[in-house]
Amino acid sequence: MKPTKVTNSIRALRFAHGEMKQADLAKAVGVTRQTLIAIEQGKYSPSLEVAFKIARVFHVSLEEVFQYPEEEDA
Amino acid sequence: MAFEEKQAWALAVIAVVGYAVYLLIVLNGADGRPLTEAPYVGAMLWTIGGGIVAGIVAGIWFGIAARNDGLQSDERDREISRFGDHVGQSFVVIGGVSAMVLAMVEAPYFWIANVLYLSFVLSAVLGSLTRIAAYRRGLQ
């Protein structure tokens, strides 16, 4: 399984929001702590619904949480 | 470790141990005779039944152990479970086709039953290992 190209800023956002714990963010978006860790480490790309929920917790846009690099033409 | 990952480990171990016990019983039961004459039905039914019961008990045990952890499964667990089932199912198909071929050539019932049992075991083991790998390495 190739790693996802999607990167995220969840860790930085958590720290910027009063060092929010992974367990608290997981509870707020309705996933397990293990899933939140996998998302944060780029091992799992969440559904759009969960992605929006994460962005909403931090009051930021989706692209401030998740980034996807531009495709380079061969 | 996620609740569902523990379940996957438990199912893999139960399948392997159950099949190993079955093989030991049948091989001992053959006692020098051809394998097809060895009594196998009782051992097969008991190890399959034991495996089902052990799987249920493991699920209850892990559930009790994780009762204070809040949510125990989510969309990632469901995706990984589906992926594991999809991979494991290939062995059920291979087993079914093999059993069909054996029936067509009028092979002894012993081999037909055993190829089906082996396919169930391989399906459970491969499906569980796929789930474990997805938990460990990620699922994209």
Backbone of each chain as ProteinMPNN parsed JSONL, in Angstrom:
{"seq_chain_A": "MKPTKVTNSIRALRFAHGEMKQADLAKAVGVTRQTLIAIEQGKYSPSLEVAFKIARVFHVSLEEVFQYPEEEDA", "coords_chain_A": {"N_chain_A": [[0.825, -1.196, 0.0], [0.726, 2.067, -1.047], [1.951, 5.122, 0.389], [-0.233, 7.846, 1.277], [-0.599, 10.849, -0.687], [-1.667, 12.932, 0.439], [-1.24, 15.438, 2.769], [-1.244, 16.685, 6.153], [-2.145, 19.132, 8.653], [-2.81, 18.606, 11.218], [-1.571, 18.004, 13.649], [-0.122, 20.362, 14.236], [-2.253, 22.134, 14.361], [-3.65, 21.13, 16.534], [-1.891, 21.683, 18.618], [-1.907, 24.407, 18.445], [-4.36, 24.937, 19.345], [-4.652, 25.046, 22.205], [-3.126, 22.807, 22.925], [-4.622, 20.518, 22.311], [-5.788, 17.257, 23.082], [-5.255, 14.122, 21.385], [-7.218, 12.24, 21.874], [-9.391, 13.821, 22.629], [-9.91, 15.295, 20.287], [-10.507, 13.18, 18.6], [-12.854, 12.232, 19.777], [-14.474, 14.429, 19.375], [-14.847, 14.434, 16.617], [-15.875, 11.991, 16.129], [-14.434, 9.557, 15.752], [-12.208, 6.755, 16.398], [-9.435, 6.921, 18.708], [-7.201, 5.681, 17.677], [-7.691, 5.816, 14.957], [-7.602, 8.553, 14.531], [-4.92, 8.999, 15.081], [-3.78, 7.55, 12.966], [-4.693, 9.093, 10.81], [-3.426, 11.512, 11.347], [-0.779, 10.74, 11.048], [-0.689, 10.312, 8.375], [-1.393, 7.827, 7.436], [-3.884, 7.075, 6.834], [-6.506, 8.147, 4.816], [-9.108, 10.17, 5.591], [-12.764, 10.086, 5.362], [-14.655, 12.498, 3.453], [-16.542, 13.645, 5.112], [-15.545, 13.273, 7.738], [-13.198, 14.711, 7.436], [-14.181, 17.32, 7.053], [-15.38, 17.65, 9.528], [-13.156, 17.692, 11.209], [-11.897, 20.033, 10.344], [-13.842, 21.829, 11.098], [-13.818, 21.673, 13.869], [-11.474, 23.046, 14.409], [-12.117, 25.483, 13.416], [-11.319, 26.271, 10.827], [-10.551, 26.344, 7.249], [-10.988, 23.542, 5.0], [-8.692, 23.152, 3.463], [-6.757, 24.204, 5.027], [-6.326, 22.309, 6.808], [-5.938, 19.866, 5.441], [-3.669, 19.073, 2.812], [-2.906, 18.818, -0.65], [-0.503, 17.956, -2.959], [0.338, 19.705, -6.033], [-0.049, 18.096, -9.203], [2.747, 17.067, -11.078], [3.545, 17.612, -14.487], [4.615, 15.059, -16.698]], "CA_chain_A": [[0.0, 0.0, 0.0], [1.561, 3.266, -1.124], [1.487, 6.175, 1.312], [-1.058, 8.869, 0.649], [0.075, 12.116, -0.988], [-2.35, 13.955, 1.23], [-0.574, 15.756, 4.036], [-2.173, 17.424, 7.01], [-1.561, 19.993, 9.695], [-3.611, 18.353, 12.429], [-0.726, 18.091, 14.849], [0.139, 21.788, 14.499], [-3.528, 22.756, 14.75], [-3.968, 20.694, 17.911], [-1.05, 22.431, 19.553], [-2.327, 25.81, 18.399], [-5.653, 25.023, 20.045], [-4.515, 24.666, 23.612], [-2.554, 21.451, 23.016], [-5.748, 19.569, 22.357], [-5.355, 15.853, 23.061], [-5.772, 13.313, 20.262], [-8.462, 11.589, 22.311], [-10.461, 14.821, 22.621], [-10.25, 15.576, 18.889], [-11.154, 11.97, 18.075], [-14.216, 12.211, 20.313], [-15.231, 15.533, 18.768], [-15.19, 14.137, 15.217], [-16.563, 10.696, 16.073], [-13.605, 8.421, 15.328], [-11.413, 6.231, 17.509], [-8.132, 7.598, 18.861], [-6.268, 5.036, 16.748], [-7.946, 6.34, 13.608], [-7.089, 9.921, 14.481], [-3.445, 8.882, 14.99], [-3.482, 7.123, 11.594], [-4.922, 10.258, 9.937], [-2.37, 12.489, 11.639], [0.482, 10.216, 10.517], [-0.808, 10.138, 6.926], [-1.594, 6.414, 7.105], [-5.279, 6.876, 6.455], [-7.208, 9.331, 4.313], [-10.48, 10.058, 6.117], [-13.86, 10.465, 4.468], [-14.865, 13.953, 3.397], [-17.33, 14.042, 6.279], [-14.643, 13.389, 8.887], [-12.272, 15.816, 7.14], [-14.893, 18.568, 7.342], [-15.587, 17.746, 10.983], [-11.875, 18.098, 11.818], [-11.714, 21.462, 10.033], [-14.837, 22.598, 11.857], [-13.358, 21.74, 15.27], [-10.432, 24.08, 14.514], [-12.652, 26.711, 12.8], [-10.493, 26.647, 9.668], [-11.033, 25.723, 6.022], [-10.489, 22.178, 4.777], [-7.326, 23.189, 2.923], [-5.799, 24.549, 6.088], [-6.08, 21.059, 7.542], [-5.38, 18.874, 4.507], [-3.059, 19.619, 1.61], [-2.623, 17.831, -1.697], [0.443, 18.63, -3.859], [0.008, 19.806, -7.456], [0.546, 17.048, -10.052], [3.736, 17.591, -12.037], [3.433, 16.979, -15.808], [5.823, 14.304, -17.072]], "C_chain_A": [[0.862, 1.25, 0.0], [1.029, 4.337, -0.167], [0.704, 7.232, 0.558], [-0.23, 10.125, 0.372], [-0.538, 13.245, -0.157], [-1.571, 14.185, 2.526], [-1.568, 16.541, 4.898], [-1.44, 18.206, 8.097], [-2.262, 19.78, 11.028], [-2.781, 18.53, 13.696], [-0.491, 19.561, 15.239], [-1.136, 22.482, 14.976], [-3.921, 22.369, 16.176], [-3.179, 21.512, 18.92], [-1.458, 23.907, 19.601], [-3.66, 26.02, 19.117], [-5.532, 24.447, 21.449], [-4.016, 23.251, 23.819], [-3.652, 20.404, 23.194], [-5.244, 18.128, 22.244], [-5.972, 15.125, 21.87], [-7.106, 12.69, 20.634], [-9.638, 12.565, 22.255], [-10.894, 15.147, 21.2], [-10.99, 14.378, 18.273], [-12.621, 11.922, 18.518], [-15.078, 13.278, 19.625], [-15.666, 15.215, 17.337], [-15.817, 12.748, 15.047], [-15.761, 9.568, 15.47], [-12.837, 7.913, 16.54], [-10.082, 6.988, 17.559], [-7.118, 7.004, 17.885], [-6.444, 5.56, 15.329], [-7.42, 7.76, 13.492], [-5.558, 9.918, 14.36], [-3.054, 8.5, 13.558], [-3.656, 8.286, 10.61], [-3.764, 11.241, 10.098], [-1.028, 12.042, 11.037], [0.437, 9.992, 9.002], [-0.964, 8.692, 6.502], [-3.021, 6.118, 6.676], [-5.876, 8.194, 5.983], [-8.661, 9.239, 4.759], [-11.525, 10.392, 5.055], [-13.983, 11.987, 4.482], [-15.582, 14.457, 4.643], [-16.432, 14.247, 7.502], [-13.671, 14.544, 8.679], [-12.932, 17.163, 7.463], [-15.097, 18.746, 8.85], [-14.307, 18.214, 11.674], [-11.654, 19.598, 11.591], [-12.644, 22.324, 10.883], [-14.429, 22.731, 13.318], [-12.352, 22.878, 15.442], [-10.889, 25.439, 13.934], [-11.758, 27.194, 11.659], [-11.075, 25.963, 8.424], [-10.387, 24.341, 5.862], [-9.029, 22.195, 4.336], [-6.287, 23.674, 3.934], [-5.485, 23.313, 6.939], [-5.389, 20.033, 6.636], [-4.832, 19.566, 3.267], [-2.77, 18.485, 0.633], [-1.725, 18.499, -2.732], [-0.048, 18.652, -5.306], [0.673, 18.654, -8.197], [1.553, 17.695, -10.988], [3.59, 16.855, -13.357], [4.732, 16.281, -16.166], [6.421, 14.859, -18.365]], "O_chain_A": [[1.639, 1.475, 0.928], [-0.176, 4.445, 0.058], [0.935, 7.484, -0.625], [0.717, 10.43, 1.097], [0.001, 14.348, -0.069], [-1.286, 13.25, 3.274], [-2.603, 16.997, 4.413], [-0.274, 17.955, 8.4], [-2.298, 20.68, 11.867], [-3.229, 19.124, 14.677], [-0.639, 19.947, 16.399], [-1.099, 23.314, 15.883], [-4.458, 23.185, 16.926], [-3.711, 21.972, 19.931], [-1.37, 24.563, 20.64], [-4.03, 27.146, 19.449], [-6.219, 23.494, 21.818], [-4.421, 22.571, 24.762], [-3.612, 19.551, 24.08], [-4.385, 17.823, 21.418], [-7.061, 15.465, 21.409], [-8.018, 12.619, 19.81], [-10.748, 12.186, 21.88], [-12.088, 15.264, 20.922], [-11.959, 14.54, 17.531], [-13.509, 11.609, 17.726], [-16.253, 13.054, 19.334], [-16.722, 15.666, 16.89], [-16.236, 12.38, 13.95], [-16.305, 8.719, 14.764], [-12.815, 8.562, 17.586], [-9.666, 7.61, 16.581], [-6.282, 7.72, 17.334], [-5.472, 5.727, 14.592], [-6.853, 8.131, 12.464], [-4.979, 10.725, 13.633], [-2.11, 9.06, 13.001], [-2.858, 8.444, 9.685], [-3.202, 11.732, 9.119], [-0.242, 12.87, 10.576], [1.417, 9.534, 8.414], [-0.703, 8.35, 5.349], [-3.319, 5.02, 6.205], [-5.768, 9.219, 6.655], [-9.374, 8.323, 4.349], [-11.202, 10.915, 3.989], [-13.491, 12.666, 5.384], [-15.285, 15.533, 5.162], [-16.537, 15.251, 8.205], [-13.352, 15.272, 9.619], [-12.312, 18.035, 8.072], [-14.996, 19.855, 9.374], [-14.352, 19.023, 12.601], [-11.281, 20.333, 12.506], [-12.272, 23.409, 11.328], [-14.661, 23.768, 13.94], [-12.352, 23.582, 16.453], [-10.14, 26.415, 13.962], [-11.477, 28.387, 11.544], [-11.967, 25.12, 8.524], [-9.383, 24.025, 6.5], [-8.228, 21.368, 4.771], [-5.082, 23.559, 3.706], [-4.507, 23.286, 7.686], [-4.392, 19.419, 7.016], [-5.429, 20.504, 2.738], [-2.442, 17.364, 1.021], [-2.12, 19.5, -3.329], [-0.753, 17.746, -5.75], [1.8, 18.269, -7.883], [1.277, 18.72, -11.611], [3.517, 15.626, -13.377], [5.817, 16.828, -15.969], [7.44, 14.356, -18.84]]}, "seq_chain_B": "MAFEEKQAWALAVIAVVGYAVYLLIVLNGADGRPLTEAPYVGAMLWTIGGGIVAGIVAGIWFGIAARNDGLQSDERDREISRFGDHVGQSFVVIGGVSAMVLAMVEAPYFWIANVLYLSFVLSAVLGSLTRIAAYRRGLQ", "coords_chain_B": {"N_chain_B": [[-3.398, -0.493, 20.589], [-5.942, -0.999, 18.217], [-9.348, -1.964, 18.933], [-10.526, -3.571, 16.937], [-8.262, -4.456, 15.629], [-7.102, -6.098, 17.507], [-9.029, -8.055, 17.505], [-8.654, -9.085, 14.938], [-6.089, -10.217, 15.182], [-6.711, -12.169, 17.1], [-8.52, -13.822, 15.681], [-6.872, -14.788, 13.64], [-4.97, -16.256, 15.094], [-6.635, -18.109, 16.409], [-7.675, -19.508, 14.201], [-5.365, -20.704, 13.109], [-4.378, -22.23, 15.294], [-6.59, -23.865, 15.803], [-6.74, -25.334, 13.402], [-4.284, -26.629, 13.485], [-4.618, -28.266, 15.713], [-6.684, -29.878, 14.753], [-5.359, -31.182, 12.602], [-3.429, -32.64, 14.049], [-5.068, -34.38, 15.522], [-6.334, -35.847, 13.465], [-4.149, -36.957, 12.084], [-3.014, -38.516, 14.1], [-5.147, -40.184, 14.496], [-5.187, -41.631, 12.169], [-3.197, -43.531, 12.381], [-1.273, -45.121, 10.974], [-2.849, -46.129, 8.933], [-4.279, -45.477, 5.597], [-4.835, -41.974, 4.954], [-7.416, -41.322, 4.166], [-8.993, -43.105, 5.454], [-8.988, -42.35, 8.006], [-10.699, -41.285, 10.972], [-12.401, -38.264, 10.756], [-14.532, -36.51, 10.875], [-15.704, -35.852, 13.395], [-13.557, -34.505, 14.663], [-13.26, -32.364, 12.915], [-15.753, -31.018, 13.109], [-15.743, -30.349, 15.848], [-13.447, -28.715, 16.054], [-14.104, -26.63, 14.333], [-16.454, -25.675, 15.55], [-15.359, -25.041, 18.057], [-13.615, -23.023, 17.312], [-15.393, -21.028, 16.475], [-16.731, -20.471, 18.894], [-14.513, -19.662, 20.432], [-13.798, -17.353, 19.051], [-16.023, -15.737, 19.539], [-15.877, -15.521, 22.34], [-13.393, -14.224, 22.568], [-14.015, -11.789, 21.363], [-15.912, -10.775, 23.189], [-14.303, -10.603, 25.44], [-12.293, -8.728, 24.661], [-13.977, -6.617, 24.257], [-14.954, -6.103, 26.836], [-12.543, -5.42, 28.067], [-12.011, -3.053, 26.767], [-13.986, -1.338, 27.534], [-14.001, 1.173, 28.647], [-12.875, 2.798, 26.829], [-14.332, 4.327, 25.122], [-15.553, 5.064, 21.859], [-15.405, 2.193, 19.769], [-15.162, 1.286, 17.175], [-14.97, 2.562, 13.833], [-15.312, 4.421, 10.708], [-12.855, 3.792, 9.466], [-12.2, 1.289, 10.55], [-14.319, -0.188, 9.501], [-13.783, -0.014, 6.75], [-11.3, -1.302, 6.605], [-12.047, -3.816, 7.516], [-13.778, -4.644, 5.466], [-11.95, -4.724, 3.351], [-10.221, -6.751, 4.24], [-12.029, -8.917, 4.285], [-12.606, -9.07, 1.571], [-10.147, -9.838, 0.465], [-9.683, -12.264, 1.838], [-11.815, -13.758, 0.932], [-11.137, -14.764, -1.532], [-9.879, -17.18, -1.134], [-11.957, -18.782, -0.305], [-13.384, -19.045, -2.624], [-11.47, -20.337, -4.231], [-11.292, -22.707, -2.752], [-13.92, -23.668, -3.044], [-14.068, -24.142, -5.811], [-12.036, -26.036, -6.044], [-13.113, -28.117, -4.488], [-15.325, -28.694, -6.048], [-14.118, -29.695, -8.372], [-12.873, -31.951, -7.283], [-15.14, -33.408, -6.534], [-16.194, -33.92, -9.054], [-14.305, -35.675, -10.115], [-14.821, -37.751, -8.552], [-13.527, -37.997, -6.063], [-12.484, -39.175, -2.784], [-14.733, -38.494, -0.006], [-13.36, -37.492, 2.153], [-11.237, -35.901, 1.151], [-12.63, -33.901, -0.17], [-14.057, -32.668, 1.9], [-11.906, -31.829, 3.423], [-10.457, -30.091, 1.766], [-12.23, -28.025, 1.607], [-12.376, -27.223, 4.298], [-9.714, -26.429, 4.708], [-9.631, -24.267, 2.972], [-11.38, -22.503, 4.246], [-9.919, -21.993, 6.561], [-7.55, -20.846, 5.508], [-8.682, -18.636, 4.329], [-9.627, -17.234, 6.574], [-7.208, -16.764, 7.91], [-5.647, -15.358, 5.994], [-7.334, -13.179, 5.498], [-7.376, -12.014, 8.055], [-4.648, -11.403, 8.391], [-4.339, -9.547, 6.382], [-5.96, -7.49, 7.332], [-4.549, -6.861, 9.672], [-2.143, -5.966, 8.546], [-3.098, -3.727, 7.203], [-3.865, -2.148, 9.37], [-1.366, -1.736, 10.518], [0.346, -0.703, 8.485], [-1.116, 1.117, 7.126], [-3.988, 2.316, 5.302], [-4.958, 3.132, 2.167]], "CA_chain_B": [[-3.908, -1.32, 19.482], [-7.388, -0.843, 18.062], [-10.182, -3.109, 19.305], [-10.705, -4.439, 15.768], [-6.973, -5.083, 15.311], [-6.98, -7.218, 18.455], [-9.937, -9.095, 17.003], [-8.014, -9.709, 13.766], [-5.038, -11.089, 15.722], [-7.352, -13.318, 17.763], [-9.081, -14.721, 14.672], [-5.764, -15.45, 12.947], [-4.387, -17.248, 16.01], [-7.638, -19.168, 16.621], [-7.762, -20.317, 12.976], [-4.141, -21.512, 12.972], [-4.333, -23.212, 16.394], [-7.685, -24.818, 15.576], [-6.388, -26.241, 12.304], [-3.166, -27.457, 13.945], [-5.21, -29.286, 16.594], [-7.416, -30.792, 13.87], [-4.387, -32.021, 11.896], [-2.839, -33.58, 15.01], [-6.062, -35.412, 15.856], [-6.566, -36.712, 12.298], [-2.926, -37.72, 11.798], [-2.911, -39.544, 15.146], [-6.248, -41.126, 14.288], [-4.9, -42.488, 11.009], [-2.495, -44.646, 13.015], [-0.641, -45.999, 9.976], [-3.761, -46.43, 7.822], [-4.378, -44.345, 4.658], [-5.512, -40.821, 5.561], [-8.848, -41.294, 3.834], [-9.708, -44.01, 6.375], [-8.917, -41.784, 9.362], [-11.924, -40.568, 11.384], [-12.107, -36.821, 10.729], [-15.743, -35.682, 10.974], [-15.844, -35.334, 14.758], [-12.493, -33.511, 14.906], [-13.544, -31.167, 12.099], [-16.889, -30.301, 13.691], [-15.359, -29.786, 17.15], [-12.503, -27.589, 15.917], [-14.843, -25.493, 13.736], [-17.315, -25.147, 16.621], [-14.482, -24.435, 19.064], [-13.105, -21.771, 16.743], [-16.48, -20.03, 16.512], [-16.925, -20.097, 20.301], [-13.327, -18.91, 20.864], [-13.892, -16.026, 18.427], [-17.038, -14.961, 20.273], [-15.335, -15.232, 23.678], [-12.333, -13.209, 22.399], [-14.693, -10.519, 21.104], [-16.495, -10.304, 24.458], [-13.169, -10.279, 26.324], [-11.705, -7.45, 24.229], [-15.003, -5.597, 24.462], [-14.951, -5.754, 28.267], [-11.266, -4.751, 28.366], [-11.977, -1.715, 26.156], [-15.287, -0.723, 27.789], [-13.844, 2.582, 29.037], [-12.143, 3.513, 25.78], [-15.256, 5.063, 24.253], [-15.859, 4.478, 20.551], [-14.528, 1.053, 19.517], [-14.913, 1.112, 15.742], [-15.438, 3.696, 13.04], [-15.271, 4.194, 9.267], [-11.596, 3.137, 9.089], [-12.336, -0.135, 10.895], [-15.235, -0.825, 8.541], [-13.074, -0.123, 5.47], [-10.27, -2.343, 6.746], [-12.753, -5.093, 7.618], [-14.245, -4.992, 4.106], [-10.761, -5.045, 2.572], [-9.788, -8.074, 4.701], [-13.011, -9.905, 3.81], [-12.453, -9.169, 0.115], [-8.936, -10.624, 0.196], [-9.88, -13.616, 2.365], [-12.857, -14.46, 0.167], [-10.539, -15.425, -2.697], [-9.583, -18.57, -0.782], [-13.224, -19.521, -0.257], [-13.69, -19.361, -4.026], [-10.516, -21.378, -4.646], [-11.715, -23.933, -2.068], [-15.167, -24.139, -3.658], [-13.744, -24.687, -7.141], [-11.264, -27.266, -5.818], [-14.052, -29.145, -4.025], [-16.153, -29.069, -7.204], [-13.292, -30.551, -9.235], [-12.704, -33.229, -6.573], [-16.412, -34.131, -6.634], [-16.337, -34.377, -10.446], [-13.44, -36.851, -10.34], [-15.274, -38.719, -7.553], [-12.511, -38.172, -5.02], [-13.104, -39.525, -1.491], [-15.342, -37.383, 0.745], [-12.33, -36.965, 3.052], [-10.483, -34.819, 0.506], [-13.558, -32.792, -0.469], [-14.298, -31.947, 3.16], [-10.679, -31.2, 3.907], [-10.069, -28.94, 0.941], [-13.134, -26.935, 2.005], [-11.957, -26.75, 5.621], [-8.457, -25.709, 4.538], [-9.903, -22.97, 2.329], [-11.945, -21.622, 5.28], [-8.822, -21.591, 7.458], [-6.685, -19.911, 4.789], [-9.456, -17.403, 4.16], [-9.62, -16.52, 7.866], [-5.843, -16.318, 8.219], [-5.239, -14.317, 5.04], [-8.167, -11.998, 5.76], [-6.914, -11.391, 9.298], [-3.313, -10.819, 8.172], [-4.552, -8.339, 5.56], [-6.477, -6.455, 8.235], [-3.457, -6.448, 10.556], [-1.209, -5.167, 7.725], [-3.741, -2.428, 6.941], [-3.771, -1.355, 10.595], [0.025, -1.396, 10.796], [1.019, 0.062, 7.423], [-2.013, 2.156, 6.616], [-4.94, 1.936, 4.251], [-5.2, 4.322, 1.33]], "C_chain_B": [[-5.431, -1.209, 19.43], [-8.114, -2.138, 18.426], [-10.285, -4.097, 18.15], [-9.395, -5.117, 15.361], [-6.727, -6.273, 16.244], [-7.841, -8.387, 17.992], [-9.298, -9.844, 15.832], [-6.9, -10.659, 14.206], [-5.65, -12.357, 16.316], [-7.872, -14.315, 16.728], [-7.981, -15.478, 13.938], [-5.19, -16.568, 13.819], [-5.357, -18.418, 16.21], [-7.711, -20.085, 15.407], [-6.562, -21.247, 12.851], [-4.1, -22.608, 14.042], [-5.404, -24.292, 16.186], [-7.33, -25.82, 14.492], [-5.236, -27.169, 12.708], [-3.68, -28.588, 14.832], [-5.926, -30.343, 15.75], [-6.445, -31.747, 13.174], [-3.774, -33.065, 12.819], [-3.802, -34.73, 15.303], [-6.232, -36.388, 14.694], [-5.337, -37.576, 12.014], [-2.716, -38.817, 12.844], [-3.965, -40.629, 14.946], [-5.997, -42.084, 13.138], [-4.137, -43.732, 11.463], [-1.947, -45.64, 11.979], [-1.522, -46.34, 8.79], [-3.717, -45.288, 6.805], [-5.204, -43.224, 5.289], [-7.021, -40.819, 5.332], [-9.673, -42.208, 4.75], [-9.707, -43.472, 7.81], [-10.248, -41.116, 9.709], [-11.626, -39.066, 11.479], [-13.331, -35.948, 11.03], [-15.877, -35.043, 12.354], [-14.833, -34.234, 15.034], [-12.779, -32.219, 14.139], [-14.664, -30.335, 12.723], [-16.513, -29.633, 15.014], [-14.415, -28.602, 16.998], [-13.176, -26.381, 15.263], [-15.713, -24.834, 14.806], [-16.499, -24.427, 17.68], [-13.951, -23.094, 18.587], [-14.144, -20.669, 16.791], [-16.679, -19.523, 17.945], [-15.75, -19.241, 20.792], [-13.348, -17.493, 20.287], [-14.879, -15.137, 19.156], [-16.509, -14.549, 21.648], [-14.263, -14.141, 23.593], [-12.961, -11.829, 22.178], [-15.277, -9.923, 22.367], [-15.379, -9.819, 25.393], [-12.562, -8.921, 25.957], [-12.695, -6.306, 24.439], [-15.046, -5.132, 25.905], [-13.682, -4.967, 28.604], [-11.254, -3.307, 27.859], [-13.242, -0.921, 26.477], [-15.175, 0.761, 28.146], [-13.159, 3.426, 27.959], [-13.044, 4.323, 24.858], [-15.52, 4.306, 22.969], [-14.877, 3.349, 20.221], [-14.299, 0.78, 18.045], [-15.528, 2.285, 14.991], [-15.291, 3.378, 11.559], [-13.987, 3.49, 8.818], [-11.659, 1.642, 9.384], [-13.227, -0.859, 9.895], [-14.559, -1.004, 7.182], [-12.045, -1.246, 5.513], [-10.924, -3.717, 6.808], [-13.221, -5.568, 6.24], [-13.072, -5.433, 3.239], [-10.268, -6.455, 2.936], [-10.717, -9.171, 4.202], [-12.845, -10.15, 2.318], [-11.258, -10.055, -0.233], [-9.143, -12.078, 0.634], [-10.858, -14.436, 1.537], [-12.285, -15.213, -1.031], [-10.264, -16.9, -2.384], [-10.851, -19.413, -0.671], [-13.61, -19.946, -1.679], [-12.77, -20.472, -4.518], [-10.913, -22.724, -4.033], [-12.963, -24.522, -2.7], [-14.91, -24.783, -5.008], [-12.984, -26.007, -6.99], [-12.181, -28.408, -5.391], [-14.925, -29.63, -5.184], [-15.391, -30.026, -8.124], [-13.126, -31.931, -8.592], [-13.986, -34.066, -6.653], [-16.597, -34.704, -8.039], [-15.501, -35.627, -10.725], [-13.733, -37.948, -9.313], [-14.179, -39.058, -6.534], [-13.208, -38.54, -3.707], [-13.651, -38.28, -0.777], [-14.305, -36.699, 1.639], [-11.641, -35.758, 2.419], [-11.385, -33.619, 0.197], [-13.798, -31.958, 0.796], [-13.056, -31.19, 3.598], [-10.217, -30.025, 3.062], [-10.967, -27.744, 1.278], [-12.703, -26.341, 3.353], [-10.68, -25.914, 5.51], [-8.7, -24.324, 3.917], [-10.518, -21.982, 3.334], [-10.834, -21.084, 6.197], [-7.935, -20.561, 6.77], [-7.387, -18.568, 4.583], [-9.423, -16.568, 5.442], [-8.238, -15.955, 8.164], [-5.427, -15.177, 7.294], [-6.032, -13.028, 5.265], [-7.698, -11.254, 7.002], [-5.561, -10.719, 9.107], [-3.417, -9.543, 7.334], [-5.035, -7.192, 6.431], [-5.359, -5.928, 9.142], [-2.475, -5.555, 9.791], [-1.79, -3.785, 7.459], [-3.688, -1.536, 8.184], [-2.345, -0.858, 10.818], [0.613, -0.428, 9.77], [0.147, 1.154, 6.832], [-2.884, 1.642, 5.495], [-5.258, 3.188, 3.448], [-6.346, 4.082, 0.373]], "O_chain_B": [[-6.114, -1.31, 20.449], [-7.59, -3.24, 18.26], [-10.151, -5.306, 18.344], [-9.409, -6.22, 14.814], [-6.215, -7.312, 15.827], [-7.44, -9.548, 18.074], [-9.385, -11.069, 15.74], [-6.773, -11.764, 13.679], [-5.177, -13.467, 16.071], [-7.684, -15.521, 16.883], [-8.129, -16.664, 13.644], [-4.954, -17.68, 13.347], [-4.948, -19.579, 16.183], [-7.798, -21.304, 15.556], [-6.71, -22.426, 12.53], [-3.825, -23.769, 13.739], [-5.145, -25.481, 16.371], [-7.586, -27.016, 14.637], [-5.208, -28.34, 12.329], [-3.233, -29.729, 14.716], [-5.796, -31.542, 15.995], [-6.664, -32.958, 13.149], [-3.614, -34.225, 12.44], [-3.408, -35.896, 15.33], [-6.271, -37.601, 14.897], [-5.457, -38.77, 11.74], [-2.288, -39.921, 12.509], [-3.724, -41.813, 15.185], [-6.515, -43.201, 13.118], [-4.394, -44.84, 10.993], [-2.141, -46.849, 12.104], [-1.027, -46.788, 7.756], [-3.172, -44.227, 7.109], [-6.139, -43.474, 6.049], [-7.797, -40.38, 6.181], [-10.897, -42.095, 4.811], [-10.329, -44.046, 8.705], [-10.858, -40.462, 8.864], [-10.714, -38.651, 12.194], [-13.187, -34.782, 11.396], [-16.13, -33.844, 12.47], [-15.175, -33.175, 15.561], [-12.565, -31.121, 14.652], [-14.549, -29.117, 12.853], [-16.908, -28.497, 15.277], [-14.543, -27.605, 17.708], [-12.86, -25.239, 15.596], [-15.718, -23.613, 14.958], [-16.875, -23.352, 18.148], [-13.849, -22.144, 19.363], [-13.832, -19.52, 17.106], [-16.782, -18.32, 18.184], [-15.946, -18.235, 21.474], [-12.958, -16.542, 20.963], [-14.63, -13.951, 19.371], [-16.662, -13.404, 22.072], [-14.219, -13.243, 24.433], [-12.5, -10.831, 22.732], [-15.162, -8.721, 22.606], [-15.492, -8.779, 26.04], [-12.345, -8.073, 26.823], [-12.308, -5.181, 24.756], [-15.159, -3.938, 26.182], [-13.733, -3.975, 29.331], [-10.586, -2.444, 28.43], [-13.553, 0.053, 25.791], [-16.13, 1.519, 27.972], [-12.899, 4.614, 28.155], [-12.562, 4.942, 23.91], [-15.69, 3.087, 22.967], [-13.667, 3.514, 20.37], [-13.332, 0.106, 17.692], [-16.478, 2.915, 15.457], [-15.159, 2.213, 11.182], [-14.021, 2.679, 7.892], [-11.226, 0.825, 8.572], [-12.941, -1.986, 9.491], [-14.741, -2.033, 6.532], [-11.933, -2.039, 4.578], [-10.418, -4.675, 6.223], [-13.078, -6.741, 5.893], [-13.181, -6.398, 2.482], [-9.94, -7.251, 2.057], [-10.263, -10.224, 3.752], [-12.93, -11.286, 1.852], [-11.344, -10.912, -1.112], [-8.82, -13.008, -0.105], [-10.743, -15.659, 1.452], [-12.876, -16.188, -1.493], [-10.396, -17.761, -3.253], [-10.821, -20.619, -0.915], [-14.096, -21.054, -1.902], [-13.222, -21.432, -5.143], [-10.877, -23.754, -4.706], [-13.06, -25.736, -2.875], [-15.461, -25.839, -5.318], [-13.247, -26.972, -7.709], [-12.045, -29.533, -5.872], [-15.228, -30.819, -5.291], [-15.935, -31.026, -8.592], [-13.226, -32.954, -9.27], [-13.927, -35.284, -6.819], [-17.088, -35.82, -8.205], [-15.919, -36.517, -11.465], [-13.004, -38.934, -9.211], [-13.942, -40.218, -6.197], [-14.392, -38.249, -3.534], [-13.12, -37.178, -0.916], [-14.36, -35.489, 1.857], [-11.477, -34.721, 3.061], [-10.957, -32.469, 0.292], [-13.75, -30.728, 0.771], [-13.137, -30.06, 4.08], [-9.648, -29.067, 3.585], [-10.525, -26.596, 1.239], [-12.669, -25.123, 3.526], [-10.561, -24.849, 6.116], [-8.057, -23.343, 4.289], [-10.229, -20.786, 3.293], [-10.808, -19.907, 6.554], [-7.601, -19.531, 7.355], [-6.765, -17.508, 4.653], [-9.218, -15.355, 5.401], [-8.105, -14.816, 8.611], [-4.917, -14.155, 7.751], [-5.477, -11.929, 5.227], [-7.627, -10.025, 7.013], [-5.338, -9.609, 9.592], [-2.676, -8.584, 7.551], [-4.577, -6.058, 6.288], [-5.232, -4.722, 9.356], [-2.029, -4.528, 10.302], [-1.068, -2.788, 7.484], [-3.494, -0.326, 8.078], [-2.129, 0.275, 11.246], [1.287, 0.539, 10.127], [0.639, 2.023, 6.113], [-2.557, 0.661, 4.827], [-5.761, 4.175, 3.984], [-6.693, 4.968, -0.408]]}, "name": "protein", "num_of_chains": 2, "seq": "MKPTKVTNSIRALRFAHGEMKQADLAKAVGVTRQTLIAIEQGKYSPSLEVAFKIARVFHVSLEEVFQYPEEEDAMAFEEKQAWALAVIAVVGYAVYLLIVLNGADGRPLTEAPYVGAMLWTIGGGIVAGIVAGIWFGIAARNDGLQSDERDREISRFGDHVGQSFVVIGGVSAMVLAMVEAPYFWIANVLYLSFVLSAVLGSLTRIAAYRRGLQ"}
